[in-house]
């Protein structure tokens, strides 16, 4: 019953503001009114709970001293509530009436600014909406109760009832699929590409820009003119009838003789999976090859059968055996030529590579934040034997064909963007499968620095993977055909269940967050809905502040510019590794924005600057890697490569003041080098 005094104080305040006709205060107090009503409901709930507890205690035959004290407390609280019950009822009625006045003022301003035709009374016209209103306020009632019901019919009309029916031309064709299922290094993609090169026209869809570039180079080298289309680059070859593309840039408006869709198990990815679903449903070719892991075959077959197309399954088996070594692995003494050492963050990769370089063991370095051109240079270094080992994140697990003899796990868990978690069996299988390149080694090997992990490795390489059961769907530009706010329409679209249980809609939180950022910037009203949709669907990592800030600058230019406006080029940063990596991603964003809005840009500068930055990053990795060795933040003493703390034991015990330690946050503990961060 402690809340009753707070309820009384607020009641006096609100009553005086109403008497003073302070409508500005009343308009801005909606959240306070909601809280006040919640307090009143809490006292009612507490009263009911206390009555129940009292009945239980009174039902006991014997009461201990502790029970007697508790009984008296309950009786006192019940008496307080019953004494104040009339006031609480009066306060509730008063606040509910005052909240109606407050919210009506809020709605008048909100609806005028956004030109919404619906009135306040329309929104709260049902008992359910009114109840929701008193707990959530008028704007949330509009967005979460009124709009969904109002918009759902329009959205259902804008989108075909069944996702496959969006692609009428594909439905009119007789398409035959060849599903190439199998593990890593089993020859799935190789066979598909051979068929692609023999066709008169063809399309290859890659999960990564690097793989699209690899197939682009391969076809052109083998005398098959081929275009390249990715979100960051476009190269058109004379008389080319083949295209190598990232899956997000799939061409669904042209007919091809053969299409290859690689790494189709990605259709279960929450962020990008919808692109694979769309490609399978919509590509236009009589012959389509799909390469996927074994646990993706069933969902791919389900999509194909749902489209009334035909298919056959070709199972590929590794020709080289994969063995988990029983021998102990110690780093760096056990490292051999042909090893791929696997860690799961950029920082870990660089510190491990620095430790190896200090022992004169030359490394090729691979992680997600590296530009594709830099990765290619690092691959070539290993292929030409200028480096003897690869130090990599799980970025090596997809489509990277290197002469790796042994894969060694130096870490056994990864941060997945939400939490640190153990590796999934499918991840272990995908990465470990890179060992034992066919045609180079007769056998591949797997090991780890963790003896207790070996049993898990052996199980993961042979275990049955739970089949993928869902394929993801994403909103398309068709949503712009529906009248209403984009944010509300996206939420309604996400709330409508797909017609088939094997479809699932993507999480739209990122899109909603970016819309809210444009509102905070004050440019939301200056963007057309089409411009806003393009801005929020441009691929970039909003968790990186420099990239997000550049995105904001470009959005502001789109909102305030005219048809002749162009985007400014990002400025060259200081010559530090992380700064160069971020600068490269800024160039990508400059390119993507310019393409999305058909703006003039300096494509020659983009190409030359990317190449220059990629080489500078490669130079850092080749010549300056030792500077990433871990050192004590205080005394500079070298630390072991996998040391968990920013200072050595001696400094921590003897010299480190705990009050100063508390002043640092996690980002300050960069282990002696100032330009490292976690891999994205």
N, C-alpha and C positions, 0 to 999 in steps of 0.2 A: 504493500500500500504506500510505498515511498513516493510513487508517482503523483499522488493526489495533490501534494503541495505544489509541484511543478505545474499541474493542470490548473490549479487556482491562480497561480501567478500569471500564466499565459492568458487565462480567461479575462483577468482584469485588464491586461495590456490590450487585447483585441477589442474589448468592449469600449475602452477609452479611445482607440483609434477610429472605431466606427462612429462614436459620438462626435469626434473631431472632423469626421468626413475626410480622413486621410486616405484617399483612394490609391495613391501611389504605393503607400505601405501595404495596403490590402491586396493590391494587384501582385506585388512581389512576395506575398506571404503564403502562396498556395502550398509550398512544401512544408511550411510550419503548421498549416492547418491539417495536412495529412498526418504529420507526426502527432499532433494533438489528438486526433481521432484514434490513432493507433495506441496512444497511451491509455485512453478511456477504455478501449477494447481489452487492453492488457489487464486493467484493474478488474474488469468483469471476469476475464479468464482466470485470474489469480484467485478471485473470490470463489468461483466454482471449484477450483482445485483445492482450496483450503477447506471447503465444506466436505469434500470427498475424503480428504485426509482425516478430518475430525471424526467422521463416521467410522473410519477404520480404527482409530485410536479408542473411541468409545466402545467399540465391539470387543476390545480385549478385556479379559477377566481381571488381570493384575497389571498395574502400571508401575513401571520403575520411575525413579526420580527424574531421569532424563525425559521419559515419556510425558510426565506431568508438566515439566517445563515447556515442552513442545506443544502440548495441548493448550496451555495458557496463552502461548504466543499465537496460536491459530485462533483462539477465541477473541483475542484482542484485535487481530487483523480483520476478522469477520465483522466485529462490532464497528470498527472504523468505516468499513465499506458501507454497511447498512445505514450508518449515521450520515454518510455523504452521498448516498445513492441518488437522492433527489437532485442534489447539485450536479452530479455527473450526468444525469439525464438532461437537465437543463442546459449544461455546457455542450453536450453532444448536439442537441438541436440547434443551438446558437451557432456553433462552428460549422455545421453542415450548411446552414443558410448563408453564412459569411463566405464559405468556400465557393458557393455558387456565384456570388457576386464577384469574387476575386477571379475565378476561372473564366467568367464571361468577359471580363476586361482583357484577360490574357488572350482569349480566342479572337476577340475583335481585332487586336493588333496583329496577331499571327496570321489570321486568314486574309487580312488586308495586304500584308507584306507579300504573301505567297499567292495571292489572288485565288483563294480557295472558295468555292461557291456555297459550301455547306454551312448552316447556322449552328450555333451552340446547342439549341434545343434539338436539332436533328441528331446530333452526336450522342446525346444522353437520353434518347427517346425510349429506350427499353430498360427494363428493370436490371438486366445483367450489365448493360453499359453504365448505368447509374451506380451500381455497386462497385464496378471496376473503377469508375471515376473517383470515388471517395478514397480509394487506396493508391491510385496512380496519377491522378491529375488529368486535366483536359487534353493536353498534347498527346500523352501516351494512350489515352482512351481513343483519340482520333486515329493514331497510327496503328494501334494494336487490336482494337475492337471494331471501329467503324470502317476504316479503309479496307482491311482484309475482306470483309463481307461485301463491300461496295465494288472492290477491284477484282475479286476472284473470278467472276464471270467474264470480265473483259480480258483478263490474262489467259483464261482457258481458251478464249476465242483466238487470241493472238498466237498462241503456241498450239501446234497440232496435238491432238489427244495422245498420240503415241510418238515418242521421239524419232522413230524411224521414218515417219511420214513427213518430216521436215525436208527430206531429200527425195523429191518426186522423180528426178531424172535417174537416180540410182535405183529406185524401186521399179522403174520401167525396164531396167536392164536385167539380163541373166548373168549373174556374177558367180564365179566359182573360186572358192578359197582353198589354198593349200596351207595348212597349219603346220609349221615346223616347230615341234616341241622338243625340248632337251635342255641340258645343263650348259654351263659356261664351257667354251672351247670345244663344242661338239659339232661345229660346222654348219649351224642353222643359217646364219647370215650369208656365209660364203656361197651356199647352194642357191639361195634366193637372188643374190647379186649376179651370179652367172646367168640366171634366167632373165634378169632385168637387162643385162648388157646385150642379150641376143634379141630382145624385142625391138620393134620399130619405134615405139615410144614408151616412156616409163617414168615412174615417180618413186623415189625412195624417201621414206619418212623416218627421221632419226630422233632419238630422245635428247641428243645433245648437238650443239653447233659443231663441236669438234668431230663427231661422227659424220655429220652431214658434209663437212669439209673433206673428210677422208674419202667418202664415196664419190664426191665431186671430183677429187684429184684422180681417183682410181679409174673412173669412167673416161675422163679426158685423156689420161695417160694411155689407156687401151683403145684409143681411137673412137670413142663414143662421145660426141659433143654433149656436154651436160651443163645446165644452169645450176646456180646455187641460190637458195632463198632461205634466209633465217631472219629472226627478229632484229639482228644487228648488222646484216650484210646481204647484198644482192649482187650477183654477177651473172650477166646474160651473155651466153656464147652464141656466135653466129650459126644459124641453122640447127641449133640444138633442139632435140625433141625429147630429151630426158631432163629431169630436174631432181636435184638432191636438196631436201628441205628438212627443217625441224618440223615436228608433228604439229606444232601450233600454227605453222604457216601453210598447212595443207591446202592445196588447190582443189576445191570441190565443184568448180565450174567447167573443167576441161575433161575430155575423155582420154584415157591412156590404154595402151595394150596390156601393160603389166604394172602393178603397184606392189611395193614391198613396205610393210609396216613393221618396224623393228622394236624389240623390247616391249611387246604388247602387255606384259604383266603390269606395266605402269598404269594401265587403266583403273587400277584400284588405288592409285595415289590420290589423296584427298585434295591436293593443290592442283596437280596437272593432269590427273587421270581423264578428265572430261575430253581432252584433246584426242586421246586414243579412241574413246567411245565414238566421238564425232567422225573420226577418220574411218573407222570400221563401218559405221552406218552409211557414210556419205560418199566415199571415193567411187569414181566412175571408171571401172575397168572390168573386162570379162575375166581376167586372171589376177588374183590378189594373193600375195604371199604374206603370211603373218608369222613372225618369229617370236616365240615366247617361252617362258619357263613352264615346266610341267604343271605347276599348280594353277596356271592361267588358262589351260586348254578348255576346261568345261565352260567357263564364263564366255570365252570367245565363241565356242560352238553355240551357246545359248543365243548370243547376239546374231549370229549368222542365220540360225534356224528361224529366229523371230523375223528376219528380213525375207524369209522364203528363198534364201540363196542356198547353194550346195557347197559341200566342203569335203576334203580328205585330210587325214592326219598323217604326217611323216614324223616318226620318232627318231631323233638323233642321239647316238650314244658316244660318249668320249672314247677315243681310241687309245688315249694314254691313261694309265691308272693313276689314281690320286691316293696318296698314303700319308697318314698322320705319323710323324716320326716319334719313336719312343725315347730317343736320346734327349738329354737336357739341352736347352738353348739358353745361352748367356749372352747378354748384350754388353759390349760389341764383339767380344772374343769369338763367338760362334758364327759371326756373319761370314757368308761365302759369296763368291761371284754368282750372279743370277738370282739373288734373293730379292724379294719384295717385302719390305718391312711396313706393317700396317698400323697406323694410329688414327685417332678420330678427331683431331683438331689441328688447325694450322700451326698453333704454337708448339704442339707436341712434335709435329713433323719437322719443323725447323730446328728445334733443340736436339732431336735425335740425329738429324743430318749433320748438325754442327759437331756433335760428339764423334760421328764417323769420320768427318773430314779432318778432325784433329788427329785421328789415327791413320791419316793418309788413305782412307777408303773413299773413293769418289762416288758421289750419289747423283741420281736423277730425282728431282723433287716434284711431287704431284699433290695438289689439293684444290678444293672447289673454287677458291677465290682467284686462281691463276687464269689469265687470259688464254684462250685456246691456242693462240700462236706460241705462247710461252710453253704451254704443255707439249706442243708439237716439238719445240726445240729440245725440251727435256727428254722426250721420247727418242728423238734422233741421237741424242748423246748416249743413251743406253744401247740403242740398236747398233751404233758404230763402235761400241765398247770403250768409249771415252769415260763412261762411268760403269762401275761394276755392280751396283745395287740400285734399287728403287726404294725411296722412302715416300709413302703415300697415305692419303686418307682413303676412305671407301670410294672415292672418285674413280679409283682404278677398276672397280668392279663391273663397270658397264662399258662394253664395246672396245676396251683397250687391248690390242693384240701385241703383246711384247714377249720376248723370249725369256720368260720367268721360269726358273726351275723350282723355286720354293717360295711359298708365302708364309710369313711369320707374323703372328699377331703380337704386337707389343703393348696393346691395350685390350681390355675385354668388355668395355662398356662405351657408350657414346651418348652425347647430349643430343636429343632429338628436337630441340627447340622449345621443349616444355620441361623435360627432366632428364637426368642421367639414368640410363637404363641398360640392362644387359643386351648383347647382340641377339637379334632374332636368328633362327636357324637358316632362314632364306638368305639373310645377309651374309652369314658365314659361308654358306654354299656358293653364293655369287662371287664373293671375294676370293675364297680358296680355289675356286675353279680356274683362276688365272694361272695357276701353277701347271707346268708340264705342257708347254706349247706344242701342238701337233706338228710333226715334221722336224722338230728340233730336239725334243727330249722324248724318251720312251716312257718316262714316268714323272709325275709331279709330286711334290712333297709339301706338307703343311706342318707348322710347328708354332710354339708360343713360349713366352718367358714364364707363363703361369702353369706349373705342373697340374694344378687342379682343373685347368681348363681343357686338358687333352681329351678327357672322356666326353666332354661337351662337343668338341670338334669332331670326334669320330661319329657321335650320334647325329650331328647336323649334316654330315656329308652323305649319310645313308637314310635319314629319317623321311617319313612321308609328310609332305607339306599339305596343310589344310587348303583345299581348293578355294580360290577367290570366288566370292559369292555376289559381289556388287560391282557394277560399272557406274562411274560418276557422270553426272550431267551438270552443265554450267549454263547460266543465262546467256542468250545471244542478243544481238541488236533488235530482234523482234520485240523485245520488251519496250522499245521506244514507241511502238505503235499504239500503246495503251496510254490513255490520258491519266495524269496524276504525277505525284512526286516520285522521282527515281528510287529514293531510299525506301519509300513505302511499297513500291511495286516489287523491288527486289525481295523485301521481306515476305510479301504475299506469295511471290513465285516460290520462295524457299519453303513456305509452309504447306504448299499443295503437294500431296503425295503423288509420286509417279504412278502411272497406270500399271506398271509391272514391278514385281517385288525385287527383281534383280537390278533395278536402277536405284541410285541414291544421288541426291543433289549435293553439290559442293557446299562447304561452309562459306557463307558470304560475309563473314565478319570483317575480312580485309577490305572488301569493297565499301562496306558501310563506314568503316573507320576512315577511309580516304575521302568519302563524301563529307564526313563531319569535319575533316581537316580543311576542306575548301570553305566550309561555313565559318570556321574559326578564323580563316584568312580574310574573310569578308568579300570573297569573289564568287561565292556560290550563285548569287542571283545574276551575275554578269555572264555566266556560262550557259549556253544552250544545253538542253538535255543530251543531245548527241555529243557535244564537246565534253561534257562531264563524263559520259560513259566511256569515251575514248581515253580520257585522262586516267580513270581508275582501273582500266584494263590493260594499260601499258605495263609490261613486266619489269619490275625493279624490286630491290630489297629495301623496304621502308624501315627496317630495323637499323640501317646505317644512316646516321644523322646527316653526313655530307650529301648522300644521294637523295635522301628525302628533302633536304633543303633545296637542292637543284630542281627536283620535281616541283616543289612549290613555286620556285621562280618561273619555271616554264608554264605552269598552270596560270600564274598571274599574267604572263605575257599573252597567253591564249585568250584570257578573259578580257584584257584591256586593249589588245592589238586589233589590227584590221587585216584585210586580205593580203597586204604587201609586207606584213611583219615577218621577221625571221628571228630565229633563236640565237642567242649569243653562245659562243664556244666556251667550254669550261677552261679555266686557267691552269697552266702547268704548275704542279706543286713542287715542294722541296724533294730532293732526290733521296727519299726514304722508301723502303719496300712497300709498306702498307699504303702510304700516300700515293704511290704509283699505281697500285692495284685499284684503289678507289678512283683515281683519275681515269683509268681505263674504263671503269664502269660508268663514269660520267660521260665519256665519249659515246658509249653504247646508248645512254639515255638521250643524249643530243640527237643521235641518229634515229632512235625509235620515235621520239616526239615529232621530229621533222617528217618522217615517213607517215605517221598516223594522221597528221594534219596537212599533208601535201605541201609542206613549206620548202622554200628554196634552202639548200644547205651546201656546204663545201664538201662534196663526197671525196674529192681527192685528198683534202686535209684529213678527213676521217680515216681513210685507208693508210695514209702515210704516218699519221700520228699513232694509230693503233700498232703499226709495225714497229715504230720507234720505241714506244712504251713497252711493248712486249719484249724487245731486245734488252732494254734497260733492266727490266725485271729479271730476265734470264741472267744478265750480268751479275746482279745482286746474288742470285742463287748459285752462280758459278764461282765468283771471286770473293764474296763477302760473307759467306755462310757461317764462317767460324765466329763472327761477331755475335751470332745468336746463341752462343753457348751460355748456359745459365750461370749467373754469378750472384753472390750475396749482395743485397741492396746496400749494405752498410760497409763491409770491408772489401768487397770486390773479389773475394775468394771464389774460385771455380766450384760449382756444385754439380752433383750427379745429374745426368740428363733428365731423369724422372723424379727429381727431388720435388717434394710437394709444397715447400714453403719458400717465401721470398728472401729469407735470411738464414745464415748458417746457424747451427746449434750453439756455437760459441758466442756469437753476437747476441743471439736471443737470450742466452743465460746471463752473460756478463754485461752487455752494453745496451740492450734494447729496452727502452722505457715503455712500459705497457700503455701509458697514457698517450704517448706519441703514436704507438702502433694503432690505437683506436681511431686516430685521425685519418688513416689511410682507408680508402675503400678498395673493393676488389679489383677495380681497373688499374689501381696504382701498382699492383703486384705483378709487374711484367718481367720479373726474374732477370733484370739487368739489361734488357733491351727495350727501347721505348716505342718501337713501331710494330708490335705484335698484337694480334687479337685472335679470339676464337674463330675457327672456320665457320663459314655461314651454313 
